[in-house]
Amino acid sequence: MRYRERAEPARPSQVTWEVEARIIALACSEPPPGYARWTIRLLTRRVIELNILESVGRETIRTTLKKRNLSLT
C-alpha cells in the first residue's frame, strides 16, 4: 500500500526545544497568586503573556507536557 503524497509540505512545529524548555520550566514554577497549582488554561495564557509564543492552543501545551510525562497535579 502506498501512502498518499501531501499537496503541501507539513508545517514545522511551533514548539522548538527552546520553547518546550520554557513551557516546562513555567509548569514547574510556583503558580500565580490565588491558585494552588497550574492548569492548562493558566499555562496557555502565561505563555502568550510572556511572548514565548504569539498564539498557542491548550492542546499544544497539553501535548508538550505529556510528551515529557509531566503532570500538573
mmCIF file as Biopython writes it, N, C-alpha, C and O atoms, coordinates in Angstrom:
data_model
#
loop_
_atom_site.group_PDB
_atom_site.id
_atom_site.type_symbol
_atom_site.label_atom_id
_atom_site.label_alt_id
_atom_site.label_comp_id
_atom_site.label_asym_id
_atom_site.label_entity_id
_atom_site.label_seq_id
_atom_site.pdbx_PDB_ins_code
_atom_site.Cartn_x
_atom_site.Cartn_y
_atom_site.Cartn_z
_atom_site.occupancy
_atom_site.B_iso_or_equiv
_atom_site.auth_seq_id
_atom_site.auth_asym_id
_atom_site.pdbx_PDB_model_num
ATOM 1   N N  . MET A ? 1  ? 0.843  -1.170 0.000  1.0 0.0 1  A 1 
ATOM 2   C CA . MET A ? 1  ? 0.000  0.000  0.000  1.0 0.0 1  A 1 
ATOM 3   C C  . MET A ? 1  ? 0.894  1.241  0.000  1.0 0.0 1  A 1 
ATOM 4   O O  . MET A ? 1  ? 1.832  1.343  0.790  1.0 0.0 1  A 1 
ATOM 5   N N  . ARG A ? 2  ? 0.598  2.155  -0.874 1.0 0.0 2  A 1 
ATOM 6   C CA . ARG A ? 2  ? 1.375  3.388  -0.967 1.0 0.0 2  A 1 
ATOM 7   C C  . ARG A ? 2  ? 0.659  4.506  -0.225 1.0 0.0 2  A 1 
ATOM 8   O O  . ARG A ? 2  ? -0.569 4.595  -0.224 1.0 0.0 2  A 1 
ATOM 9   N N  . TYR A ? 3  ? 1.450  5.343  0.395  1.0 0.0 3  A 1 
ATOM 10  C CA . TYR A ? 3  ? 0.876  6.494  1.085  1.0 0.0 3  A 1 
ATOM 11  C C  . TYR A ? 3  ? 0.613  7.612  0.093  1.0 0.0 3  A 1 
ATOM 12  O O  . TYR A ? 3  ? 1.338  7.787  -0.886 1.0 0.0 3  A 1 
ATOM 13  N N  . ARG A ? 4  ? -0.420 8.346  0.368  1.0 0.0 4  A 1 
ATOM 14  C CA . ARG A ? 4  ? -0.756 9.485  -0.460 1.0 0.0 4  A 1 
ATOM 15  C C  . ARG A ? 4  ? 0.243  10.604 -0.212 1.0 0.0 4  A 1 
ATOM 16  O O  . ARG A ? 4  ? 0.622  10.853 0.932  1.0 0.0 4  A 1 
ATOM 17  N N  . GLU A ? 5  ? 0.660  11.263 -1.241 1.0 0.0 5  A 1 
ATOM 18  C CA . GLU A ? 5  ? 1.568  12.396 -1.070 1.0 0.0 5  A 1 
ATOM 19  C C  . GLU A ? 5  ? 0.762  13.635 -0.718 1.0 0.0 5  A 1 
ATOM 20  O O  . GLU A ? 5  ? -0.362 13.816 -1.187 1.0 0.0 5  A 1 
ATOM 21  N N  . ARG A ? 6  ? 1.347  14.477 0.109  1.0 0.0 6  A 1 
ATOM 22  C CA . ARG A ? 6  ? 0.678  15.714 0.509  1.0 0.0 6  A 1 
ATOM 23  C C  . ARG A ? 6  ? 0.728  16.736 -0.617 1.0 0.0 6  A 1 
ATOM 24  O O  . ARG A ? 6  ? 1.695  16.796 -1.376 1.0 0.0 6  A 1 
ATOM 25  N N  . ALA A ? 7  ? -0.318 17.531 -0.713 1.0 0.0 7  A 1 
ATOM 26  C CA . ALA A ? 7  ? -0.337 18.616 -1.690 1.0 0.0 7  A 1 
ATOM 27  C C  . ALA A ? 7  ? 0.650  19.705 -1.277 1.0 0.0 7  A 1 
ATOM 28  O O  . ALA A ? 7  ? 1.273  20.348 -2.122 1.0 0.0 7  A 1 
ATOM 29  N N  . GLU A ? 8  ? 0.783  19.902 0.038  1.0 0.0 8  A 1 
ATOM 30  C CA . GLU A ? 8  ? 1.712  20.888 0.594  1.0 0.0 8  A 1 
ATOM 31  C C  . GLU A ? 8  ? 2.605  20.192 1.605  1.0 0.0 8  A 1 
ATOM 32  O O  . GLU A ? 8  ? 2.192  19.201 2.207  1.0 0.0 8  A 1 
ATOM 33  N N  . PRO A ? 9  ? 3.811  20.681 1.804  1.0 0.0 9  A 1 
ATOM 34  C CA . PRO A ? 9  ? 4.643  20.081 2.845  1.0 0.0 9  A 1 
ATOM 35  C C  . PRO A ? 9  ? 4.063  20.365 4.235  1.0 0.0 9  A 1 
ATOM 36  O O  . PRO A ? 9  ? 3.341  21.345 4.419  1.0 0.0 9  A 1 
ATOM 37  N N  . ALA A ? 10 ? 4.373  19.524 5.191  1.0 0.0 10 A 1 
ATOM 38  C CA . ALA A ? 10 ? 3.876  19.705 6.557  1.0 0.0 10 A 1 
ATOM 39  C C  . ALA A ? 10 ? 4.444  20.987 7.161  1.0 0.0 10 A 1 
ATOM 40  O O  . ALA A ? 10 ? 5.580  21.375 6.888  1.0 0.0 10 A 1 
ATOM 41  N N  . ARG A ? 11 ? 3.619  21.637 7.990  1.0 0.0 11 A 1 
ATOM 42  C CA . ARG A ? 11 ? 4.085  22.850 8.673  1.0 0.0 11 A 1 
ATOM 43  C C  . ARG A ? 11 ? 5.074  22.466 9.761  1.0 0.0 11 A 1 
ATOM 44  O O  . ARG A ? 11 ? 4.861  21.478 10.464 1.0 0.0 11 A 1 
ATOM 45  N N  . PRO A ? 12 ? 6.144  23.221 9.913  1.0 0.0 12 A 1 
ATOM 46  C CA . PRO A ? 12 ? 7.048  22.934 11.033 1.0 0.0 12 A 1 
ATOM 47  C C  . PRO A ? 12 ? 6.355  23.241 12.366 1.0 0.0 12 A 1 
ATOM 48  O O  . PRO A ? 12 ? 5.507  24.131 12.438 1.0 0.0 12 A 1 
ATOM 49  N N  . SER A ? 13 ? 6.709  22.520 13.391 1.0 0.0 13 A 1 
ATOM 50  C CA . SER A ? 13 ? 6.087  22.687 14.694 1.0 0.0 13 A 1 
ATOM 51  C C  . SER A ? 13 ? 6.419  24.049 15.292 1.0 0.0 13 A 1 
ATOM 52  O O  . SER A ? 13 ? 7.522  24.565 15.109 1.0 0.0 13 A 1 
ATOM 53  N N  . GLN A ? 14 ? 5.453  24.627 16.010 1.0 0.0 14 A 1 
ATOM 54  C CA . GLN A ? 14 ? 5.680  25.886 16.719 1.0 0.0 14 A 1 
ATOM 55  C C  . GLN A ? 14 ? 6.621  25.667 17.890 1.0 0.0 14 A 1 
ATOM 56  O O  . GLN A ? 14 ? 7.386  26.557 18.264 1.0 0.0 14 A 1 
ATOM 57  N N  . VAL A ? 15 ? 6.558  24.483 18.460 1.0 0.0 15 A 1 
ATOM 58  C CA . VAL A ? 15 ? 7.265  24.213 19.703 1.0 0.0 15 A 1 
ATOM 59  C C  . VAL A ? 15 ? 8.653  23.653 19.404 1.0 0.0 15 A 1 
ATOM 60  O O  . VAL A ? 15 ? 8.810  22.472 19.098 1.0 0.0 15 A 1 
ATOM 61  N N  . THR A ? 16 ? 9.643  24.515 19.499 1.0 0.0 16 A 1 
ATOM 62  C CA . THR A ? 16 ? 11.031 24.080 19.349 1.0 0.0 16 A 1 
ATOM 63  C C  . THR A ? 16 ? 11.520 23.595 20.705 1.0 0.0 16 A 1 
ATOM 64  O O  . THR A ? 16 ? 10.803 23.701 21.700 1.0 0.0 16 A 1 
ATOM 65  N N  . TRP A ? 17 ? 12.733 23.066 20.749 1.0 0.0 17 A 1 
ATOM 66  C CA . TRP A ? 17 ? 13.265 22.577 22.030 1.0 0.0 17 A 1 
ATOM 67  C C  . TRP A ? 17 ? 13.380 23.710 23.038 1.0 0.0 17 A 1 
ATOM 68  O O  . TRP A ? 17 ? 13.199 23.497 24.237 1.0 0.0 17 A 1 
ATOM 69  N N  . GLU A ? 18 ? 13.680 24.914 22.558 1.0 0.0 18 A 1 
ATOM 70  C CA . GLU A ? 18 ? 13.815 26.063 23.468 1.0 0.0 18 A 1 
ATOM 71  C C  . GLU A ? 18 ? 12.456 26.456 24.050 1.0 0.0 18 A 1 
ATOM 72  O O  . GLU A ? 18 ? 12.338 26.710 25.248 1.0 0.0 18 A 1 
ATOM 73  N N  . VAL A ? 19 ? 11.438 26.504 23.200 1.0 0.0 19 A 1 
ATOM 74  C CA . VAL A ? 19 ? 10.086 26.836 23.647 1.0 0.0 19 A 1 
ATOM 75  C C  . VAL A ? 19 ? 9.584  25.759 24.605 1.0 0.0 19 A 1 
ATOM 76  O O  . VAL A ? 19 ? 8.971  26.065 25.627 1.0 0.0 19 A 1 
ATOM 77  N N  . GLU A ? 20 ? 9.848  24.504 24.271 1.0 0.0 20 A 1 
ATOM 78  C CA . GLU A ? 20 ? 9.440  23.395 25.137 1.0 0.0 20 A 1 
ATOM 79  C C  . GLU A ? 20 ? 10.086 23.515 26.518 1.0 0.0 20 A 1 
ATOM 80  O O  . GLU A ? 20 ? 9.425  23.300 27.534 1.0 0.0 20 A 1 
ATOM 81  N N  . ALA A ? 21 ? 11.358 23.854 26.555 1.0 0.0 21 A 1 
ATOM 82  C CA . ALA A ? 21 ? 12.066 24.006 27.834 1.0 0.0 21 A 1 
ATOM 83  C C  . ALA A ? 21 ? 11.456 25.144 28.658 1.0 0.0 21 A 1 
ATOM 84  O O  . ALA A ? 21 ? 11.339 25.023 29.877 1.0 0.0 21 A 1 
ATOM 85  N N  . ARG A ? 22 ? 11.072 26.235 28.014 1.0 0.0 22 A 1 
ATOM 86  C CA . ARG A ? 22 ? 10.473 27.364 28.739 1.0 0.0 22 A 1 
ATOM 87  C C  . ARG A ? 22 ? 9.095  27.012 29.279 1.0 0.0 22 A 1 
ATOM 88  O O  . ARG A ? 22 ? 8.733  27.429 30.379 1.0 0.0 22 A 1 
ATOM 89  N N  . ILE A ? 23 ? 8.320  26.240 28.506 1.0 0.0 23 A 1 
ATOM 90  C CA . ILE A ? 23 ? 6.992  25.817 28.966 1.0 0.0 23 A 1 
ATOM 91  C C  . ILE A ? 23 ? 7.127  24.893 30.165 1.0 0.0 23 A 1 
ATOM 92  O O  . ILE A ? 23 ? 6.380  25.018 31.136 1.0 0.0 23 A 1 
ATOM 93  N N  . ILE A ? 24 ? 8.073  23.969 30.103 1.0 0.0 24 A 1 
ATOM 94  C CA . ILE A ? 24 ? 8.284  23.026 31.210 1.0 0.0 24 A 1 
ATOM 95  C C  . ILE A ? 24 ? 8.762  23.768 32.456 1.0 0.0 24 A 1 
ATOM 96  O O  . ILE A ? 24 ? 8.307  23.484 33.564 1.0 0.0 24 A 1 
ATOM 97  N N  . ALA A ? 25 ? 9.672  24.711 32.274 1.0 0.0 25 A 1 
ATOM 98  C CA . ALA A ? 25 ? 10.153 25.496 33.420 1.0 0.0 25 A 1 
ATOM 99  C C  . ALA A ? 25 ? 9.008  26.284 34.049 1.0 0.0 25 A 1 
ATOM 100 O O  . ALA A ? 25 ? 8.920  26.387 35.273 1.0 0.0 25 A 1 
ATOM 101 N N  . LEU A ? 26 ? 8.145  26.830 33.225 1.0 0.0 26 A 1 
ATOM 102 C CA . LEU A ? 26 ? 6.989  27.575 33.731 1.0 0.0 26 A 1 
ATOM 103 C C  . LEU A ? 26 ? 6.049  26.648 34.502 1.0 0.0 26 A 1 
ATOM 104 O O  . LEU A ? 26 ? 5.548  27.012 35.566 1.0 0.0 26 A 1 
ATOM 105 N N  . ALA A ? 27 ? 5.811  25.452 33.962 1.0 0.0 27 A 1 
ATOM 106 C CA . ALA A ? 27 ? 4.911  24.494 34.618 1.0 0.0 27 A 1 
ATOM 107 C C  . ALA A ? 27 ? 5.484  24.020 35.954 1.0 0.0 27 A 1 
ATOM 108 O O  . ALA A ? 27 ? 4.730  23.674 36.864 1.0 0.0 27 A 1 
ATOM 109 N N  . CYS A ? 28 ? 6.798  24.004 36.073 1.0 0.0 28 A 1 
ATOM 110 C CA . CYS A ? 28 ? 7.436  23.556 37.321 1.0 0.0 28 A 1 
ATOM 111 C C  . CYS A ? 28 ? 7.601  24.689 38.334 1.0 0.0 28 A 1 
ATOM 112 O O  . CYS A ? 28 ? 7.985  24.443 39.478 1.0 0.0 28 A 1 
ATOM 113 N N  . SER A ? 29 ? 7.314  25.925 37.925 1.0 0.0 29 A 1 
ATOM 114 C CA . SER A ? 29 ? 7.459  27.058 38.835 1.0 0.0 29 A 1 
ATOM 115 C C  . SER A ? 29 ? 6.224  27.181 39.725 1.0 0.0 29 A 1 
ATOM 116 O O  . SER A ? 29 ? 5.260  26.428 39.588 1.0 0.0 29 A 1 
ATOM 117 N N  . GLU A ? 30 ? 6.277  28.138 40.627 1.0 0.0 30 A 1 
ATOM 118 C CA . GLU A ? 30 ? 5.142  28.399 41.515 1.0 0.0 30 A 1 
ATOM 119 C C  . GLU A ? 30 ? 3.962  28.928 40.703 1.0 0.0 30 A 1 
ATOM 120 O O  . GLU A ? 30 ? 4.160  29.733 39.793 1.0 0.0 30 A 1 
ATOM 121 N N  . PRO A ? 31 ? 2.752  28.499 41.011 1.0 0.0 31 A 1 
ATOM 122 C CA . PRO A ? 31 ? 1.580  29.025 40.293 1.0 0.0 31 A 1 
ATOM 123 C C  . PRO A ? 31 ? 1.341  30.481 40.671 1.0 0.0 31 A 1 
ATOM 124 O O  . PRO A ? 31 ? 1.874  30.954 41.675 1.0 0.0 31 A 1 
ATOM 125 N N  . PRO A ? 32 ? 0.556  31.189 39.889 1.0 0.0 32 A 1 
ATOM 126 C CA . PRO A ? 32 ? 0.267  32.596 40.194 1.0 0.0 32 A 1 
ATOM 127 C C  . PRO A ? 32 ? -0.445 32.735 41.542 1.0 0.0 32 A 1 
ATOM 128 O O  . PRO A ? 32 ? -1.081 31.791 42.011 1.0 0.0 32 A 1 
ATOM 129 N N  . PRO A ? 33 ? -0.338 33.895 42.154 1.0 0.0 33 A 1 
ATOM 130 C CA . PRO A ? 33 ? -1.039 34.108 43.424 1.0 0.0 33 A 1 
ATOM 131 C C  . PRO A ? 33 ? -2.534 33.847 43.278 1.0 0.0 33 A 1 
ATOM 132 O O  . PRO A ? 33 ? -3.157 34.244 42.293 1.0 0.0 33 A 1 
ATOM 133 N N  . GLY A ? 34 ? -3.088 33.180 44.268 1.0 0.0 34 A 1 
ATOM 134 C CA . GLY A ? 34 ? -4.509 32.878 44.244 1.0 0.0 34 A 1 
ATOM 135 C C  . GLY A ? 34 ? -4.831 31.510 43.661 1.0 0.0 34 A 1 
ATOM 136 O O  . GLY A ? 34 ? -5.989 31.091 43.662 1.0 0.0 34 A 1 
ATOM 137 N N  . TYR A ? 35 ? -3.812 30.808 43.161 1.0 0.0 35 A 1 
ATOM 138 C CA . TYR A ? 35 ? -4.009 29.478 42.583 1.0 0.0 35 A 1 
ATOM 139 C C  . TYR A ? 35 ? -3.134 28.472 43.316 1.0 0.0 35 A 1 
ATOM 140 O O  . TYR A ? 35 ? -1.991 28.763 43.668 1.0 0.0 35 A 1 
ATOM 141 N N  . ALA A ? 36 ? -3.680 27.298 43.538 1.0 0.0 36 A 1 
ATOM 142 C CA . ALA A ? 36 ? -2.928 26.241 44.228 1.0 0.0 36 A 1 
ATOM 143 C C  . ALA A ? 36 ? -1.966 25.530 43.290 1.0 0.0 36 A 1 
ATOM 144 O O  . ALA A ? 36 ? -0.915 25.052 43.715 1.0 0.0 36 A 1 
ATOM 145 N N  . ARG A ? 37 ? -2.330 25.461 41.997 1.0 0.0 37 A 1 
ATOM 146 C CA . ARG A ? 37 ? -1.475 24.778 41.017 1.0 0.0 37 A 1 
ATOM 147 C C  . ARG A ? 37 ? -1.738 25.345 39.629 1.0 0.0 37 A 1 
ATOM 148 O O  . ARG A ? 37 ? -2.717 26.058 39.412 1.0 0.0 37 A 1 
ATOM 149 N N  . TRP A ? 38 ? -0.851 25.019 38.692 1.0 0.0 38 A 1 
ATOM 150 C CA . TRP A ? 38 ? -1.025 25.430 37.310 1.0 0.0 38 A 1 
ATOM 151 C C  . TRP A ? 38 ? -2.119 24.594 36.652 1.0 0.0 38 A 1 
ATOM 152 O O  . TRP A ? 38 ? -2.280 23.412 36.955 1.0 0.0 38 A 1 
ATOM 153 N N  . THR A ? 39 ? -2.860 25.215 35.758 1.0 0.0 39 A 1 
ATOM 154 C CA . THR A ? 39 ? -3.792 24.489 34.906 1.0 0.0 39 A 1 
ATOM 155 C C  . THR A ? 39 ? -3.339 24.717 33.462 1.0 0.0 39 A 1 
ATOM 156 O O  . THR A ? 39 ? -2.532 25.605 33.189 1.0 0.0 39 A 1 
ATOM 157 N N  . ILE A ? 40 ? -3.860 23.916 32.555 1.0 0.0 40 A 1 
ATOM 158 C CA . ILE A ? 40 ? -3.501 24.079 31.146 1.0 0.0 40 A 1 
ATOM 159 C C  . ILE A ? 40 ? -3.900 25.478 30.659 1.0 0.0 40 A 1 
ATOM 160 O O  . ILE A ? 40 ? -3.146 26.129 29.936 1.0 0.0 40 A 1 
ATOM 161 N N  . ARG A ? 41 ? -5.088 25.930 31.061 1.0 0.0 41 A 1 
ATOM 162 C CA . ARG A ? 41 ? -5.541 27.263 30.645 1.0 0.0 41 A 1 
ATOM 163 C C  . ARG A ? 41 ? -4.630 28.369 31.183 1.0 0.0 41 A 1 
ATOM 164 O O  . ARG A ? 41 ? -4.288 29.304 30.459 1.0 0.0 41 A 1 
ATOM 165 N N  . LEU A ? 42 ? -4.242 28.258 32.453 1.0 0.0 42 A 1 
ATOM 166 C CA . LEU A ? 42 ? -3.331 29.254 33.025 1.0 0.0 42 A 1 
ATOM 167 C C  . LEU A ? 42 ? -1.992 29.256 32.292 1.0 0.0 42 A 1 
ATOM 168 O O  . LEU A ? 42 ? -1.453 30.316 31.976 1.0 0.0 42 A 1 
ATOM 169 N N  . LEU A ? 43 ? -1.462 28.073 32.025 1.0 0.0 43 A 1 
ATOM 170 C CA . LEU A ? 43 ? -0.185 27.986 31.312 1.0 0.0 43 A 1 
ATOM 171 C C  . LEU A ? 43 ? -0.294 28.585 29.915 1.0 0.0 43 A 1 
ATOM 172 O O  . LEU A ? 43 ? 0.610  29.289 29.466 1.0 0.0 43 A 1 
ATOM 173 N N  . THR A ? 44 ? -1.392 28.309 29.232 1.0 0.0 44 A 1 
ATOM 174 C CA . THR A ? 44 ? -1.590 28.835 27.882 1.0 0.0 44 A 1 
ATOM 175 C C  . THR A ? 44 ? -1.594 30.355 27.901 1.0 0.0 44 A 1 
ATOM 176 O O  . THR A ? 44 ? -0.927 30.992 27.086 1.0 0.0 44 A 1 
ATOM 177 N N  . ARG A ? 45 ? -2.347 30.937 28.835 1.0 0.0 45 A 1 
ATOM 178 C CA . ARG A ? 45 ? -2.393 32.400 28.945 1.0 0.0 45 A 1 
ATOM 179 C C  . ARG A ? 45 ? -1.016 32.983 29.262 1.0 0.0 45 A 1 
ATOM 180 O O  . ARG A ? 45 ? -0.612 33.988 28.677 1.0 0.0 45 A 1 
ATOM 181 N N  . ARG A ? 46 ? -0.300 32.348 30.191 1.0 0.0 46 A 1 
ATOM 182 C CA . ARG A ? 46 ? 1.006  32.866 30.615 1.0 0.0 46 A 1 
ATOM 183 C C  . ARG A ? 46 ? 2.041  32.757 29.491 1.0 0.0 46 A 1 
ATOM 184 O O  . ARG A ? 46 ? 2.882  33.644 29.341 1.0 0.0 46 A 1 
ATOM 185 N N  . VAL A ? 47 ? 1.987  31.682 28.704 1.0 0.0 47 A 1 
ATOM 186 C CA . VAL A ? 47 ? 2.910  31.530 27.573 1.0 0.0 47 A 1 
ATOM 187 C C  . VAL A ? 47 ? 2.710  32.674 26.583 1.0 0.0 47 A 1 
ATOM 188 O O  . VAL A ? 47 ? 3.682  33.196 26.037 1.0 0.0 47 A 1 
ATOM 189 N N  . ILE A ? 48 ? 1.473  33.062 26.350 1.0 0.0 48 A 1 
ATOM 190 C CA . ILE A ? 48 ? 1.193  34.170 25.435 1.0 0.0 48 A 1 
ATOM 191 C C  . ILE A ? 48 ? 1.597  35.502 26.058 1.0 0.0 48 A 1 
ATOM 192 O O  . ILE A ? 48 ? 2.166  36.353 25.375 1.0 0.0 48 A 1 
ATOM 193 N N  . GLU A ? 49 ? 1.308  35.694 27.355 1.0 0.0 49 A 1 
ATOM 194 C CA . GLU A ? 49 ? 1.679  36.938 28.049 1.0 0.0 49 A 1 
ATOM 195 C C  . GLU A ? 49 ? 3.183  37.156 28.046 1.0 0.0 49 A 1 
ATOM 196 O O  . GLU A ? 49 ? 3.649  38.284 27.886 1.0 0.0 49 A 1 
ATOM 197 N N  . LEU A ? 50 ? 3.947  36.079 28.224 1.0 0.0 50 A 1 
ATOM 198 C CA . LEU A ? 50 ? 5.405  36.184 28.282 1.0 0.0 50 A 1 
ATOM 199 C C  . LEU A ? 50 ? 6.051  36.179 26.894 1.0 0.0 50 A 1 
ATOM 200 O O  . LEU A ? 50 ? 7.276  36.175 26.775 1.0 0.0 50 A 1 
ATOM 201 N N  . ASN A ? 51 ? 5.226  36.180 25.852 1.0 0.0 51 A 1 
ATOM 202 C CA . ASN A ? 51 ? 5.703  36.172 24.470 1.0 0.0 51 A 1 
ATOM 203 C C  . ASN A ? 51 ? 6.621  34.987 24.161 1.0 0.0 51 A 1 
ATOM 204 O O  . ASN A ? 51 ? 7.549  35.097 23.361 1.0 0.0 51 A 1 
ATOM 205 N N  . ILE A ? 52 ? 6.345  33.863 24.806 1.0 0.0 52 A 1 
ATOM 206 C CA . ILE A ? 52 ? 7.069  32.644 24.461 1.0 0.0 52 A 1 
ATOM 207 C C  . ILE A ? 52 ? 6.597  32.189 23.079 1.0 0.0 52 A 1 
ATOM 208 O O  . ILE A ? 52 ? 7.402  31.775 22.245 1.0 0.0 52 A 1 
ATOM 209 N N  . LEU A ? 53 ? 5.294  32.270 22.848 1.0 0.0 53 A 1 
ATOM 210 C CA . LEU A ? 53 ? 4.683  32.039 21.536 1.0 0.0 53 A 1 
ATOM 211 C C  . LEU A ? 53 ? 3.631  33.120 21.318 1.0 0.0 53 A 1 
ATOM 212 O O  . LEU A ? 53 ? 3.005  33.582 22.272 1.0 0.0 53 A 1 
ATOM 213 N N  . GLU A ? 54 ? 3.435  33.526 20.056 1.0 0.0 54 A 1 
ATOM 214 C CA . GLU A ? 54 ? 2.424  34.552 19.765 1.0 0.0 54 A 1 
ATOM 215 C C  . GLU A ? 54 ? 1.025  34.054 20.058 1.0 0.0 54 A 1 
ATOM 216 O O  . GLU A ? 54 ? 0.228  34.741 20.696 1.0 0.0 54 A 1 
ATOM 217 N N  . SER A ? 55 ? 0.734  32.850 19.584 1.0 0.0 55 A 1 
ATOM 218 C CA . SER A ? 55 ? -0.553 32.232 19.862 1.0 0.0 55 A 1 
ATOM 219 C C  . SER A ? 55 ? -0.312 30.733 20.004 1.0 0.0 55 A 1 
ATOM 220 O O  . SER A ? 55 ? 0.535  30.150 19.327 1.0 0.0 55 A 1 
ATOM 221 N N  . VAL A ? 56 ? -1.070 30.142 20.890 1.0 0.0 56 A 1 
ATOM 222 C CA . VAL A ? 56 ? -0.908 28.703 21.134 1.0 0.0 56 A 1 
ATOM 223 C C  . VAL A ? 56 ? -2.223 28.175 21.683 1.0 0.0 56 A 1 
ATOM 224 O O  . VAL A ? 56 ? -2.932 28.871 22.409 1.0 0.0 56 A 1 
ATOM 225 N N  . GLY A ? 57 ? -2.533 26.954 21.335 1.0 0.0 57 A 1 
ATOM 226 C CA . GLY A ? 57 ? -3.750 26.321 21.831 1.0 0.0 57 A 1 
ATOM 227 C C  . GLY A ? 57 ? -3.469 25.497 23.077 1.0 0.0 57 A 1 
ATOM 228 O O  . GLY A ? 57 ? -2.332 25.121 23.361 1.0 0.0 57 A 1 
ATOM 229 N N  . ARG A ? 58 ? -4.533 25.231 23.803 1.0 0.0 58 A 1 
ATOM 230 C CA . ARG A ? 58 ? -4.379 24.413 25.015 1.0 0.0 58 A 1 
ATOM 231 C C  . ARG A ? 58 ? -3.837 23.029 24.682 1.0 0.0 58 A 1 
ATOM 232 O O  . ARG A ? 58 ? -3.045 22.470 25.441 1.0 0.0 58 A 1 
ATOM 233 N N  . GLU A ? 59 ? -4.258 22.481 23.561 1.0 0.0 59 A 1 
ATOM 234 C CA . GLU A ? 59 ? -3.824 21.135 23.188 1.0 0.0 59 A 1 
ATOM 235 C C  . GLU A ? 59 ? -2.316 21.079 22.947 1.0 0.0 59 A 1 
ATOM 236 O O  . GLU A ? 59 ? -1.681 20.072 23.257 1.0 0.0 59 A 1 
ATOM 237 N N  . THR A ? 60 ? -1.748 22.127 22.409 1.0 0.0 60 A 1 
ATOM 238 C CA . THR A ? 60 ? -0.298 22.178 22.191 1.0 0.0 60 A 1 
ATOM 239 C C  . THR A ? 60 ? 0.437  22.145 23.524 1.0 0.0 60 A 1 
ATOM 240 O O  . THR A ? 60 ? 1.435  21.440 23.668 1.0 0.0 60 A 1 
ATOM 241 N N  . ILE A ? 61 ? -0.053 22.902 24.493 1.0 0.0 61 A 1 
ATOM 242 C CA . ILE A ? 61 ? 0.557  22.905 25.826 1.0 0.0 61 A 1 
ATOM 243 C C  . ILE A ? 61 ? 0.404  21.524 26.464 1.0 0.0 61 A 1 
ATOM 244 O O  . ILE A ? 61 ? 1.355  20.999 27.042 1.0 0.0 61 A 1 
ATOM 245 N N  . ARG A ? 62 ? -0.773 20.942 26.362 1.0 0.0 62 A 1 
ATOM 246 C CA . ARG A ? 62 ? -1.033 19.633 26.959 1.0 0.0 62 A 1 
ATOM 247 C C  . ARG A ? 62 ? -0.130 18.562 26.365 1.0 0.0 62 A 1 
ATOM 248 O O  . ARG A ? 62 ? 0.444  17.762 27.103 1.0 0.0 62 A 1 
ATOM 249 N N  . THR A ? 63 ? 0.005  18.534 25.051 1.0 0.0 63 A 1 
ATOM 250 C CA . THR A ? 63 ? 0.842  17.502 24.432 1.0 0.0 63 A 1 
ATOM 251 C C  . THR A ? 63 ? 2.322  17.724 24.725 1.0 0.0 63 A 1 
ATOM 252 O O  . THR A ? 63 ? 3.084  16.762 24.831 1.0 0.0 63 A 1 
ATOM 253 N N  . THR A ? 64 ? 2.730  18.975 24.857 1.0 0.0 64 A 1 
ATOM 254 C CA . THR A ? 64 ? 4.125  19.267 25.217 1.0 0.0 64 A 1 
ATOM 255 C C  . THR A ? 64 ? 4.443  18.705 26.597 1.0 0.0 64 A 1 
ATOM 256 O O  . THR A ? 64 ? 5.491  18.090 26.794 1.0 0.0 64 A 1 
ATOM 257 N N  . LEU A ? 65 ? 3.537  18.916 27.555 1.0 0.0 65 A 1 
ATOM 258 C CA . LEU A ? 65 ? 3.755  18.389 28.901 1.0 0.0 65 A 1 
ATOM 259 C C  . LEU A ? 65 ? 3.660  16.862 28.921 1.0 0.0 65 A 1 
ATOM 260 O O  . LEU A ? 65 ? 4.437  16.194 29.603 1.0 0.0 65 A 1 
ATOM 261 N N  . LYS A ? 66 ? 2.707  16.322 28.171 1.0 0.0 66 A 1 
ATOM 262 C CA . LYS A ? 66 ? 2.521  14.872 28.142 1.0 0.0 66 A 1 
ATOM 263 C C  . LYS A ? 66 ? 3.726  14.172 27.524 1.0 0.0 66 A 1 
ATOM 264 O O  . LYS A ? 66 ? 4.105  13.082 27.952 1.0 0.0 66 A 1 
ATOM 265 N N  . LYS A ? 67 ? 4.320  14.795 26.527 1.0 0.0 67 A 1 
ATOM 266 C CA . LYS A ? 67 ? 5.484  14.215 25.863 1.0 0.0 67 A 1 
ATOM 267 C C  . LYS A ? 67 ? 6.629  14.000 26.852 1.0 0.0 67 A 1 
ATOM 268 O O  . LYS A ? 67 ? 7.397  13.047 26.726 1.0 0.0 67 A 1 
ATOM 269 N N  . ARG A ? 68 ? 6.734  14.879 27.819 1.0 0.0 68 A 1 
ATOM 270 C CA . ARG A ? 68 ? 7.778  14.777 28.858 1.0 0.0 68 A 1 
ATOM 271 C C  . ARG A ? 68 ? 7.278  14.100 30.128 1.0 0.0 68 A 1 
ATOM 272 O O  . ARG A ? 68 ? 7.968  14.068 31.146 1.0 0.0 68 A 1 
ATOM 273 N N  . ASN A ? 69 ? 6.047  13.554 30.046 1.0 0.0 69 A 1 
ATOM 274 C CA . ASN A ? 69 ? 5.449  12.816 31.162 1.0 0.0 69 A 1 
ATOM 275 C C  . ASN A ? 69 ? 5.326  13.692 32.418 1.0 0.0 69 A 1 
ATOM 276 O O  . ASN A ? 69 ? 5.570  13.232 33.534 1.0 0.0 69 A 1 
ATOM 277 N N  . LEU A ? 70 ? 4.947  14.943 32.220 1.0 0.0 70 A 1 
ATOM 278 C CA . LEU A ? 70 ? 4.738  15.871 33.335 1.0 0.0 70 A 1 
ATOM 279 C C  . LEU A ? 70 ? 3.251  15.949 33.662 1.0 0.0 70 A 1 
ATOM 280 O O  . LEU A ? 70 ? 2.408  15.995 32.767 1.0 0.0 70 A 1 
ATOM 281 N N  . SER A ? 71 ? 2.948  15.962 34.939 1.0 0.0 71 A 1 
ATOM 282 C CA . SER A ? 71 ? 1.581  16.088 35.392 1.0 0.0 71 A 1 
ATOM 283 C C  . SER A ? 71 ? 1.455  17.364 36.200 1.0 0.0 71 A 1 
ATOM 284 O O  . SER A ? 71 ? 2.367  17.716 36.947 1.0 0.0 71 A 1 
ATOM 285 N N  . LEU A ? 72 ? 0.354  18.050 36.065 1.0 0.0 72 A 1 
ATOM 286 C CA . LEU A ? 72 ? 0.148  19.294 36.794 1.0 0.0 72 A 1 
ATOM 287 C C  . LEU A ? 72 ? -0.440 19.069 38.177 1.0 0.0 72 A 1 
ATOM 288 O O  . LEU A ? 72 ? -0.664 20.031 38.911 1.0 0.0 72 A 1 
ATOM 289 N N  . THR A ? 73 ? -0.694 17.827 38.548 1.0 0.0 73 A 1 
ATOM 290 C CA . THR A ? 73 ? -1.267 17.563 39.870 1.0 0.0 73 A 1 
ATOM 291 C C  . THR A ? 73 ? -0.215 17.287 40.897 1.0 0.0 73 A 1 
ATOM 292 O O  . THR A ? 73 ? -0.536 17.046 42.061 1.0 0.0 73 A 1 
#
